[in-house]
Amino acid sequence: MKKKVILFLVLFVFLVGCGNEKAAQETERKSEKDPKIVATTVAITEIMDKLDLPLVGIPASSKKLPERYADVKETGSPMGPDLEIIRILKPDMVLSTKTLEADLKASFEGAHLKSDFLDFTSIDSMQAEIEKLGTEFNRKEEASKLNRDLTSEIDKVKSNVAKKKKPTVLILMGVPGSYLVVTEHAYIGDLIKRAGGENVITNQKVEYLASNTEYLQNANPDIILRAAHGMPVEVVKMFDEEFKTNDIWKHFDAVKNDRVYDLDENLFGMTASLNAPEALREMEKMLYDN
């Protein structure tokens, strides 16, 4: 009996030791070559959190960022990061998005900062970037899990709308003082397509176009979506004034049928983010008037 107890204890200690060793190896795997990374947008910061990656710099934002980065240095706005602060942090990599590459790349190069501009213009491109980050920063398992979770939620919406009649949609992107038309190549255009809608603007190569109200009236969309960027309260007021004073809008079926919706900037950003499934569910409600 004593021999059995001793054998059991030896086996137990061995298994615990193996478990601790495996956990230690896992911790070492993650921390051994973790680079010093600055994330300059909220979307990238949230992805870094899901990949269990430390950061040395985060964007300044009114949005709540992951708690693990509460004490991390802020580096300014995504569109105008503070290069002096970033240089002091001596990062191995600065991450931004492709939509800001034309504005920021030369500045990063001038400051001798290594940077990567991630393509978040669609959900597919964001998931490809997540996979790439997982490979580059030794987080393949975390990246695969994150993408599986995203795909699972997105597929639920796809299944819901599969047999529904596709409404035609016009998307307007407003900034203080003006607005543009959103094509299928922008993130919100991608959401429309995934939610079963048909963008009235097709066969374009760019993400945004100047507005031509007469052309848009001929397209006569079932639904008009108005997205605000930068200063949402001011932009919504601008849209309201435009729709009130420009007589052409009252001829749109979407206006006649009260199918004009303002998109929440926190949910429908300029680029893809981890709240894409939530945005899709909200888009589904608007397109099918649930």
C-alpha positions in Angstrom: 0.0 0.0 0.0 2.8 2.4 1.0 4.6 1.6 -2.3 1.4 2.6 -4.2 1.1 5.9 -2.3 4.7 6.7 -2.9 4.4 5.8 -6.6 1.3 8.0 -6.9 3.1 10.9 -5.2 6.1 10.6 -7.5 3.9 10.5 -10.5 1.9 13.5 -9.3 5.0 15.6 -8.7 6.3 14.6 -12.1 3.1 15.7 -13.9 3.0 19.0 -12.0 6.6 19.5 -12.9 5.9 18.9 -16.5 3.0 21.2 -16.4 5.0 24.0 -14.8 7.8 23.4 -17.3 5.3 23.7 -20.2 3.8 26.9 -18.8 7.3 28.3 -18.3 8.2 27.4 -21.9 5.0 29.0 -23.1 5.8 32.2 -21.2 9.3 32.2 -22.6 8.0 31.6 -26.1 5.9 34.8 -25.8 8.4 37.0 -24.1 11.7 35.8 -25.5 11.6 38.0 -28.6 8.7 40.4 -28.0 9.6 43.6 -29.9 8.9 47.1 -28.6 5.8 48.0 -30.5 3.9 51.3 -30.8 0.2 51.0 -31.9 -1.0 54.3 -33.3 -4.7 53.4 -33.8 -7.5 52.0 -31.5 -8.2 49.1 -33.8 -4.5 48.0 -33.8 -4.3 48.4 -30.0 -7.3 46.1 -29.5 -5.8 43.5 -31.8 -2.5 43.6 -30.0 -4.4 42.9 -26.8 -6.1 39.9 -28.3 -2.7 38.6 -29.5 -1.4 39.0 -25.9 1.4 41.4 -27.0 2.8 44.2 -24.9 3.0 47.7 -26.2 5.3 50.7 -25.4 3.0 53.3 -27.0 -0.7 53.7 -27.6 -2.9 56.3 -29.3 -4.5 59.1 -27.4 -8.2 58.4 -27.6 -11.5 59.1 -25.9 -12.4 55.5 -26.5 -11.7 53.0 -23.7 -8.6 51.0 -24.5 -7.7 47.5 -23.1 -6.9 47.7 -19.3 -3.5 46.1 -19.8 -2.3 49.2 -21.5 -3.5 51.7 -18.8 0.0 52.8 -17.9 1.5 52.8 -21.4 2.7 56.1 -22.9 0.2 57.9 -25.2 1.7 59.0 -28.5 -0.9 61.4 -29.9 -3.8 61.0 -32.3 -3.8 58.3 -35.0 -3.7 60.9 -37.8 -0.9 63.0 -36.1 1.2 60.9 -33.8 3.9 62.7 -31.8 7.2 61.6 -33.4 9.3 63.0 -30.6 7.5 60.9 -28.0 7.7 57.8 -30.3 11.5 58.3 -30.9 12.1 58.5 -27.1 10.3 55.1 -26.7 12.8 53.6 -29.2 10.3 51.1 -30.7 11.3 48.2 -33.0 8.1 48.8 -34.9 5.4 51.5 -35.3 2.0 50.2 -36.6 -0.5 52.3 -38.4 -3.1 51.7 -41.2 -2.9 51.9 -45.0 -5.4 54.7 -45.1 -2.9 56.9 -43.3 0.2 55.8 -45.2 0.3 58.7 -47.6 0.2 61.1 -44.7 2.6 59.4 -42.3 5.1 57.3 -44.1 7.5 60.1 -45.0 7.4 61.4 -41.4 8.2 58.0 -39.9 11.1 57.5 -42.4 12.4 61.0 -41.6 12.4 60.2 -37.9 14.2 56.9 -38.7 11.3 54.8 -37.3 10.5 51.4 -38.7 6.8 51.3 -39.6 4.2 49.0 -41.1 0.9 50.2 -42.5 -1.8 47.5 -42.0 -4.6 47.1 -44.6 -7.9 47.4 -42.7 -10.1 48.4 -45.7 -12.1 45.2 -45.4 -12.8 42.4 -42.9 -10.8 40.0 -45.2 -7.8 42.3 -45.3 -7.9 42.8 -41.5 -8.0 39.1 -40.9 -5.0 38.6 -43.3 -3.1 41.3 -41.3 -4.0 39.5 -38.0 -2.6 36.3 -39.4 0.6 38.2 -40.6 1.0 39.8 -37.1 0.6 36.4 -35.5 3.4 35.0 -37.6 5.7 38.0 -37.3 5.4 38.3 -33.5 5.2 34.6 -32.5 1.4 34.6 -31.8 0.1 32.2 -34.4 -2.2 30.4 -32.0 -3.7 33.6 -30.7 -4.1 35.0 -34.2 -5.8 31.8 -35.5 -8.3 31.8 -32.5 -9.1 35.5 -33.0 -9.8 35.0 -36.7 -11.9 31.9 -36.0 -14.0 33.8 -33.5 -14.5 36.7 -36.0 -15.5 34.4 -38.8 -17.9 32.5 -36.6 -19.8 35.7 -35.7 -19.7 37.1 -39.2 -21.0 33.9 -40.8 -24.1 34.2 -38.5 -25.1 37.4 -40.2 -24.3 36.0 -43.7 -26.6 33.1 -43.0 -29.4 35.4 -41.7 -29.4 37.6 -44.9 -28.7 34.9 -47.5 -32.3 34.6 -48.8 -33.5 38.2 -48.2 -34.1 40.6 -51.1 -31.0 42.8 -51.4 -31.8 46.5 -50.9 -29.8 49.2 -52.8 -27.7 51.5 -50.6 -26.0 54.9 -50.9 -23.3 55.6 -48.3 -22.2 59.2 -47.6 -19.1 59.9 -45.6 -19.1 63.3 -44.0 -16.3 65.4 -42.6 -16.9 69.0 -41.3 -17.8 71.1 -44.3 -18.2 68.4 -46.9 -19.0 64.8 -47.7 -18.0 62.0 -50.1 -19.7 59.0 -51.5 -18.4 55.6 -50.2 -17.6 52.8 -52.7 -17.5 49.1 -52.2 -13.7 49.3 -51.6 -14.0 51.2 -48.3 -14.7 49.3 -45.0 -18.3 50.5 -44.7 -18.8 49.4 -48.3 -17.5 46.0 -47.4 -20.0 45.8 -44.5 -22.9 46.7 -46.8 -21.9 43.8 -49.1 -21.5 41.3 -46.3 -24.9 42.4 -44.8 -26.6 41.6 -48.2 -26.9 45.2 -49.5 -26.0 46.4 -53.0 -24.0 49.6 -53.2 -25.4 51.9 -55.9 -21.8 53.0 -56.6 -20.0 50.2 -58.5 -17.0 49.7 -60.9 -14.8 52.1 -59.1 -11.2 51.7 -58.0 -11.0 54.2 -55.1 -12.7 54.1 -51.7 -14.3 57.6 -51.9 -15.8 59.7 -54.7 -17.0 63.3 -54.9 -20.8 63.6 -54.7 -22.9 64.1 -57.8 -26.5 64.4 -56.5 -28.1 64.2 -59.9 -26.3 60.9 -60.7 -27.2 59.6 -57.2 -30.9 60.5 -57.7 -31.0 58.4 -60.9 -29.6 55.5 -58.9 -32.4 56.1 -56.4 -31.2 53.9 -53.5 -33.7 52.2 -51.2 -31.5 53.3 -48.2 -29.1 56.2 -47.5 -26.5 55.7 -44.8 -24.7 58.8 -43.5 -21.4 58.2 -41.7 -19.6 60.9 -39.7 -15.9 61.2 -39.3 -13.9 63.4 -37.0 -16.6 65.6 -35.5 -19.8 63.5 -35.6 -22.2 66.1 -34.0 -21.2 68.8 -36.4 -21.3 66.4 -39.4 -24.8 65.2 -38.6 -25.9 68.9 -38.4 -24.3 69.5 -41.8 -26.1 66.5 -43.3 -29.4 67.6 -41.8 -28.9 71.1 -43.3 -27.9 69.6 -46.7 -31.0 67.4 -46.8 -33.2 70.2 -45.7 -32.0 73.0 -48.1 -31.0 71.0 -51.2 -34.3 70.3 -52.8 -33.0 67.3 -54.8 -32.9 65.0 -51.8 -36.7 65.0 -51.3 -37.0 63.1 -54.6 -35.1 60.1 -53.3 -37.2 57.1 -52.3 -35.0 56.6 -49.3 -36.0 60.1 -48.0 -39.6 59.6 -48.9 -39.8 56.3 -47.0 -37.8 57.5 -44.0 -34.9 55.1 -44.7 -32.0 57.5 -44.0 -29.8 56.4 -41.1 -26.9 58.1 -39.3 -24.1 55.6 -38.4 -22.5 55.6 -35.0 -18.9 56.6 -35.5 -17.8 54.4 -32.6 -19.2 51.4 -34.4 -18.7 52.3 -38.0 -15.1 53.7 -38.3 -13.0 54.5 -41.4 -11.3 51.2 -41.1 -12.1 47.6 -40.0 -11.8 46.7 -36.3 -12.7 43.9 -33.9 -16.2 45.3 -33.5 -17.0 44.3 -37.1 -19.5 41.5 -36.1 -21.4 44.0 -33.9 -21.4 46.5 -36.8 -22.7 43.9 -39.2 -25.5 43.0 -36.9 -26.5 46.7 -36.6 -26.2 47.0 -40.4 -28.5 44.1 -40.8 -31.2 45.8 -38.7 -30.9 49.0 -40.9 -31.0 47.2 -44.2 -34.0 45.1 -43.4 -35.8 47.5 -41.1 -35.9 45.0 -38.3 
